[in-house]
Amino acid sequence: MHSLRARIGVTALLGASLAIAACGGGGTTGGGGAANGKGCKHIAFLLPESATAARWEAADHPDVEAAIKANISGATVDAPNAQGSATTQQTQAETELSKGACILVVAPVDSTASTAIVDKAKAQGVPVIAYDRLIYSDSLNYYASFDGEAVGKAQGQYISDHYQQYVTQNGNNNVMMINGSDTDNNAHLFGKGAHDILDPLYNSGKLKNVYEKFTPGWDNATAQTEAEAALTANQNKIAIAYVMNDGMANTVIAALKAQGLNKKVLVTGQDAEVSGIHNILTGDQSMTVYKPIKKLADSVGKLVAAISNGTATSSIATAQVKNPSGNANIPSVLNPVTSVDITNIKDTVIADGFIKAADVCQGVPAGTAGVC
């Protein structure tokens, strides 16, 4: 994969890591009634979209809002959704700042474009927590997410552990890789983790990477088009479909179904969405990566409360993540992830209450995986 720094072409970003360290990781200064977030009770949670991943409105929005309100008495939480537009998200941030939001939690549409949100907030003494996706700014105060490379490694490891039966069944060792958005830092982290596991298999000739594309905006329809192109270019000879998330996996499966290849190709996913778990139960998808969003939300609630209370955050943001486009090490919360396939659905996403059996069992034979 090409250098991230070269691709995004980011030049000078405002601020410095010293400013971040000044207040337990939240070192902005300046105007507003709750400078540096201390005493803040008006929080804005900026969501990126809802069209390609159901999780944002179904899980992240309610869980984060509930966690913040549980940790700060009398808190109000605004949660505008940019619906995939970085420009809209910047306008929403400016609106929230003008309304008095004194802490911003931002799930960025675009990791580079959203640096403008951080700069605007910093000028008003408002700390910013990048949520789920990193923002490429040295002035960013905190980052709360999951271990992105671990996600990709879980997907790659599943392929490494199971590819042989699909290679034998399909008579080829071809892999198509349908990646997420090039403007989302997570897609690069997932890709790095996956390649760490898969590249030795490619280099040895055990597997062959015949197609790899980033998918703008994580768009599901585009992912299907990419899969169709990969199938056409390789005369339908595909044994493995590495797909970065469940929304795109669902449309890649549609492309495979059109060629009679569903259930015959190993398909990965991520997010443990209803569609992904259902597809695993039907045999169309092989695995997904479960990211317990409630745990992420709970850690954000505690982090926001610490900022508001003016207390130390070091016991919450215990990790450091370097800004790939700058010099700062951002105080971070990195939650673990879990690989899920048909063998452990019951003990993971169902047991946690993340997914309900009734939502995933339609059309699935009774008794499947001990779930339906």
C-alpha positions as CSV (number, residue, x, y, z in Angstrom):
1,M,0.0,0.0,0.0
2,H,1.2,3.5,-0.8
3,S,2.4,5.8,1.9
4,L,-0.5,7.4,3.7
5,R,1.4,10.7,3.9
6,A,1.9,10.8,0.2
7,R,-1.7,10.0,-0.6
8,I,-3.4,12.5,1.5
9,G,-1.0,15.3,0.7
10,V,-1.6,17.2,3.9
11,T,0.6,20.3,4.4
12,A,1.0,22.3,7.6
13,L,-1.6,21.6,10.3
14,L,-2.2,24.1,13.1
15,G,-1.2,23.6,16.7
16,A,1.3,21.4,18.4
17,S,1.4,18.4,20.7
18,L,2.5,20.6,23.6
19,A,-0.9,22.3,23.6
20,I,-2.6,18.9,23.7
21,A,-0.6,17.9,26.8
22,A,-1.4,21.1,28.7
23,C,-4.7,20.1,30.2
24,G,-4.4,16.3,30.7
25,G,-4.7,16.0,26.9
26,G,-7.2,18.8,26.2
27,G,-4.9,21.8,26.0
28,T,-7.0,24.3,24.1
29,T,-7.4,27.8,25.5
30,G,-9.6,30.7,24.7
31,G,-13.2,32.0,24.6
32,G,-16.5,30.4,25.5
33,G,-18.2,29.9,28.8
34,A,-16.6,26.5,29.3
35,A,-13.0,27.0,28.1
36,N,-11.2,23.7,27.6
37,G,-14.5,22.0,28.3
38,K,-14.4,22.5,32.0
39,G,-18.0,22.9,33.3
40,C,-19.3,21.9,29.9
41,K,-22.9,20.5,29.7
42,H,-23.6,21.1,26.1
43,I,-22.0,18.5,23.9
44,A,-22.2,18.0,20.2
45,F,-21.8,14.5,18.7
46,L,-21.3,14.9,14.9
47,L,-22.2,11.8,13.0
48,P,-20.9,11.0,9.5
49,E,-23.7,9.2,7.7
50,S,-26.4,6.6,7.9
51,A,-26.7,5.3,4.3
52,T,-23.9,2.8,4.1
53,A,-23.7,1.6,7.8
54,A,-26.7,1.2,10.0
55,R,-24.6,1.3,13.1
56,W,-24.3,5.1,13.3
57,E,-28.0,5.9,14.0
58,A,-28.9,2.5,15.4
59,A,-26.1,2.1,17.9
60,D,-23.5,4.9,18.1
61,H,-26.0,7.8,18.4
62,P,-28.2,6.4,21.2
63,D,-25.3,4.8,23.1
64,V,-23.0,7.8,23.1
65,E,-25.9,10.2,24.0
66,A,-26.9,7.9,26.9
67,A,-23.4,7.5,28.1
68,I,-22.7,11.2,28.2
69,K,-26.0,11.9,30.0
70,A,-25.3,9.1,32.5
71,N,-21.9,10.7,33.4
72,I,-22.9,14.4,33.4
73,S,-26.0,15.4,35.2
74,G,-28.1,17.9,33.2
75,A,-26.1,17.4,30.0
76,T,-27.6,18.1,26.6
77,V,-26.4,16.3,23.5
78,D,-27.0,17.4,19.9
79,A,-26.3,14.8,17.3
80,P,-26.5,16.2,13.7
81,N,-25.7,13.7,10.9
82,A,-23.7,14.9,7.9
83,Q,-25.1,12.2,5.6
84,G,-21.7,11.7,3.9
85,S,-20.9,15.3,3.2
86,A,-17.7,16.7,4.8
87,T,-18.9,20.2,3.9
88,T,-22.2,19.7,5.7
89,Q,-20.3,18.3,8.7
90,Q,-18.1,21.4,8.9
91,T,-21.3,23.6,8.7
92,Q,-22.9,21.5,11.5
93,A,-19.8,22.0,13.7
94,E,-19.9,25.7,13.2
95,T,-23.6,25.8,14.0
96,E,-23.0,23.8,17.2
97,L,-20.2,26.1,18.3
98,S,-22.4,29.1,17.7
99,K,-25.1,27.5,19.8
100,G,-22.6,27.1,22.7
101,A,-21.4,23.5,22.3
102,C,-18.3,23.3,24.5
103,I,-17.1,19.8,23.8
104,L,-17.3,18.3,20.3
105,V,-17.3,14.5,19.7
106,V,-16.7,14.1,15.9
107,A,-17.0,10.9,13.8
108,P,-15.4,12.5,10.7
109,V,-16.7,12.1,7.2
110,D,-13.2,12.9,5.9
111,S,-10.2,12.6,8.2
112,T,-8.4,15.4,6.4
113,A,-11.2,17.9,5.8
114,S,-12.3,17.6,9.4
115,T,-9.0,19.3,10.5
116,A,-10.9,22.5,9.9
117,I,-13.4,21.6,12.6
118,V,-10.6,21.0,15.1
119,D,-9.0,24.4,14.2
120,K,-12.3,26.2,14.6
121,A,-13.0,24.6,17.9
122,K,-9.5,25.2,19.2
123,A,-9.9,28.9,18.4
124,Q,-13.0,28.9,20.7
125,G,-11.4,26.9,23.5
126,V,-13.5,23.8,22.7
127,P,-11.8,20.4,22.9
128,V,-12.5,17.8,20.2
129,I,-12.7,14.0,20.6
130,A,-12.3,12.2,17.3
131,Y,-14.8,9.3,17.5
132,D,-14.1,5.9,15.8
133,R,-12.2,7.6,13.0
134,L,-9.0,9.6,13.5
135,I,-8.8,13.3,12.4
136,Y,-5.4,14.2,10.9
137,S,-4.7,17.2,13.2
138,D,-1.9,17.8,15.6
139,S,-4.4,20.0,17.5
140,L,-6.8,17.1,18.1
141,N,-7.3,16.6,21.8
142,Y,-8.4,12.9,22.0
143,Y,-9.2,9.9,19.9
144,A,-11.6,7.2,21.0
145,S,-12.0,4.1,18.8
146,F,-11.2,0.5,18.4
147,D,-7.8,-1.0,17.5
148,G,-8.0,-0.6,13.7
149,E,-5.1,-2.7,12.8
150,A,-6.5,-5.5,15.0
151,V,-9.7,-5.4,12.9
152,G,-7.8,-6.0,9.7
153,K,-5.6,-8.7,11.4
154,A,-8.8,-10.5,12.5
155,Q,-10.1,-10.5,9.0
156,G,-6.8,-11.5,7.5
157,Q,-6.3,-14.2,10.1
158,Y,-9.7,-15.7,9.4
159,I,-8.7,-15.9,5.7
160,S,-5.3,-17.4,6.6
161,D,-7.0,-20.1,8.8
162,H,-9.7,-21.0,6.3
163,Y,-8.6,-20.2,2.7
164,Q,-7.5,-23.7,1.7
165,Q,-11.0,-25.2,1.6
166,Y,-12.2,-22.4,-0.7
167,V,-9.1,-22.6,-2.9
168,T,-9.8,-26.4,-3.3
169,Q,-13.5,-25.9,-3.9
170,N,-13.1,-23.1,-6.5
171,G,-10.0,-24.4,-8.2
172,N,-8.2,-21.0,-7.9
173,N,-6.4,-19.0,-5.2
174,N,-7.6,-15.5,-6.3
175,V,-8.5,-12.8,-3.8
176,M,-10.4,-9.6,-4.4
177,M,-10.0,-6.9,-1.8
178,I,-12.9,-4.4,-1.5
179,N,-11.6,-1.7,0.9
180,G,-13.3,1.2,2.5
181,S,-13.0,4.9,1.8
182,D,-9.5,6.3,1.1
183,T,-10.4,9.4,3.1
184,D,-11.2,7.4,6.2
185,N,-8.0,6.7,8.3
186,N,-9.7,3.5,9.5
187,A,-9.6,2.0,6.0
188,H,-5.9,2.4,6.0
189,L,-5.5,0.8,9.5
190,F,-7.8,-2.1,8.5
191,G,-5.8,-2.6,5.3
192,K,-2.5,-2.5,7.0
193,G,-3.7,-5.1,9.5
194,A,-5.1,-7.4,6.8
195,H,-1.9,-7.1,4.6
196,D,0.3,-7.9,7.6
197,I,-1.4,-11.3,7.6
198,L,-2.1,-11.8,3.9
199,D,1.1,-10.5,2.3
200,P,3.2,-13.5,3.3
201,L,0.5,-15.7,1.7
202,Y,0.6,-13.5,-1.5
203,N,4.4,-13.6,-1.5
204,S,4.5,-17.3,-1.2
205,G,2.0,-17.8,-4.0
206,K,-0.5,-19.6,-1.7
207,L,-2.9,-16.8,-2.5
208,K,-3.0,-14.2,-5.3
209,N,-4.3,-10.7,-4.9
210,V,-5.9,-10.1,-8.3
211,Y,-8.0,-7.0,-7.4
212,E,-7.9,-4.3,-4.8
213,K,-9.8,-1.0,-4.7
214,F,-10.7,1.7,-2.2
215,T,-14.5,2.3,-2.2
216,P,-15.4,6.1,-2.0
217,G,-17.6,6.8,0.9
218,W,-17.9,3.1,1.8
219,D,-20.7,3.1,-0.8
220,N,-22.4,-0.2,-0.9
221,A,-23.5,0.1,-4.5
222,T,-20.0,1.0,-5.6
223,A,-18.7,-2.1,-3.7
224,Q,-21.0,-4.3,-5.8
225,T,-19.8,-2.7,-9.0
226,E,-16.2,-3.3,-7.9
227,A,-16.9,-6.9,-7.2
228,E,-18.6,-7.3,-10.6
229,A,-15.5,-5.8,-12.2
230,A,-13.2,-8.2,-10.3
231,L,-15.4,-11.2,-11.3
232,T,-15.4,-10.2,-15.0
233,A,-11.7,-9.5,-15.1
234,N,-11.0,-13.0,-13.6
235,Q,-13.6,-15.0,-15.5
236,N,-15.5,-15.5,-12.1
237,K,-12.5,-17.2,-10.7
238,I,-12.5,-15.8,-7.2
239,A,-12.0,-17.9,-4.0
240,I,-11.7,-15.1,-1.4
241,A,-13.6,-11.8,-1.1
242,Y,-11.9,-9.6,1.5
243,V,-14.5,-7.0,2.2
244,M,-14.0,-4.4,4.9
245,N,-17.5,-4.1,6.3
246,D,-20.9,-5.8,6.4
247,G,-22.7,-3.2,4.3
248,M,-20.4,-3.7,1.4
249,A,-20.2,-7.4,2.0
250,N,-24.0,-7.6,1.5
251,T,-23.7,-6.1,-2.0
252,V,-20.6,-8.1,-2.8
253,I,-22.7,-11.2,-2.0
254,A,-25.3,-9.9,-4.4
255,A,-22.6,-9.9,-7.1
256,L,-21.6,-13.4,-6.2
257,K,-25.2,-14.6,-6.2
258,A,-25.6,-13.3,-9.8
259,Q,-22.8,-15.7,-10.8
260,G,-23.9,-18.6,-8.7
261,L,-20.9,-18.2,-6.4
262,N,-22.5,-17.3,-3.1
263,K,-21.7,-19.8,-0.3
264,K,-18.7,-20.9,-2.4
265,V,-16.5,-17.9,-1.7
266,L,-15.0,-16.8,1.6
267,V,-16.4,-13.4,2.4
268,T,-15.3,-11.2,5.3
269,G,-17.0,-8.3,6.9
270,Q,-17.0,-5.9,9.9
271,D,-19.4,-4.3,12.4
272,A,-21.6,-7.3,13.2
273,E,-24.6,-5.6,11.6
274,V,-27.9,-7.4,11.3
275,S,-27.2,-8.0,7.6
276,G,-23.8,-9.4,8.3
277,I,-24.9,-11.8,11.0
278,H,-27.9,-12.9,8.9
279,N,-25.5,-13.6,6.0
280,I,-23.3,-15.7,8.2
281,L,-26.2,-17.7,9.4
282,T,-27.3,-18.4,5.8
283,G,-23.8,-19.3,4.8
284,D,-23.3,-16.4,2.3
285,Q,-20.7,-14.6,4.5
286,S,-18.0,-16.2,6.5
287,M,-17.1,-13.8,9.3
288,T,-17.5,-10.3,10.7
289,V,-15.6,-8.3,13.3
290,Y,-17.6,-7.3,16.3
291,K,-16.8,-3.9,17.7
292,P,-18.8,-3.5,21.0
293,I,-20.1,0.0,20.4
294,K,-21.6,0.3,23.8
295,K,-18.1,-0.1,25.4
296,L,-16.8,2.6,23.1
297,A,-19.7,4.9,24.0
298,D,-19.2,4.3,27.7
299,S,-15.5,5.2,27.4
300,V,-16.5,8.4,25.6
301,G,-19.0,9.2,28.3
302,K,-16.3,8.9,30.9
303,L,-13.8,10.9,28.9
304,V,-16.3,13.8,28.3
305,A,-17.2,13.8,32.0
306,A,-13.5,14.0,33.0
307,I,-13.0,17.0,30.7
308,S,-16.2,18.7,32.0
309,N,-15.1,18.0,35.6
310,G,-11.6,19.2,35.0
311,T,-10.1,15.9,36.2
312,A,-7.3,13.8,34.8
313,T,-8.0,11.8,31.7
314,S,-4.9,9.6,31.8
315,S,-6.6,6.6,33.3
316,I,-9.2,6.7,30.5
317,A,-7.1,7.7,27.4
318,T,-4.4,5.2,28.2
319,A,-3.0,4.8,24.6
320,Q,-1.2,7.2,22.2
321,V,-1.8,7.3,18.5
322,K,0.5,9.3,16.2
323,N,-1.1,11.7,13.7
324,P,0.0,10.1,10.4
325,S,0.1,13.6,8.8
326,G,1.9,15.4,11.6
327,N,3.9,15.0,14.8
328,A,1.5,14.8,17.7
329,N,0.8,11.7,19.7
330,I,-2.9,11.9,20.4
331,P,-4.2,10.6,23.8
332,S,-6.4,7.7,22.8
333,V,-8.9,5.1,24.0
334,L,-8.5,1.9,21.9
335,N,-11.1,-0.8,22.5
336,P,-10.5,-4.5,21.6
337,V,-12.5,-6.3,18.9
338,T,-13.7,-9.9,18.4
339,S,-13.8,-12.1,15.3
340,V,-17.2,-13.6,14.9
341,D,-18.3,-16.5,12.7
342,I,-21.1,-19.1,12.9
343,T,-19.4,-20.9,15.8
344,N,-19.6,-18.0,18.3
345,I,-22.5,-15.7,17.3
346,K,-24.6,-17.0,20.2
347,D,-21.8,-16.3,22.7
348,T,-20.8,-12.9,21.5
349,V,-23.3,-10.5,19.7
350,I,-26.4,-12.4,20.9
351,A,-25.1,-12.8,24.5
352,D,-24.2,-9.1,24.7
353,G,-27.6,-8.0,23.4
354,F,-26.0,-6.3,20.5
355,I,-28.1,-8.2,18.1
356,K,-31.5,-9.9,18.7
357,A,-32.1,-13.4,17.3
358,A,-35.5,-12.3,15.9
359,D,-33.7,-9.7,13.8
360,V,-31.3,-12.2,12.1
361,C,-33.2,-15.5,11.9
362,Q,-35.8,-14.7,9.2
363,G,-35.5,-17.5,6.6
364,V,-32.8,-19.3,8.6
365,P,-33.5,-23.0,9.5
366,A,-34.4,-23.5,13.2
367,G,-31.5,-24.5,15.3
368,T,-28.9,-22.8,13.2
369,A,-25.8,-22.0,15.3
370,G,-28.0,-22.4,18.4
371,V,-29.4,-19.0,17.6
372,C,-32.5,-19.5,15.5
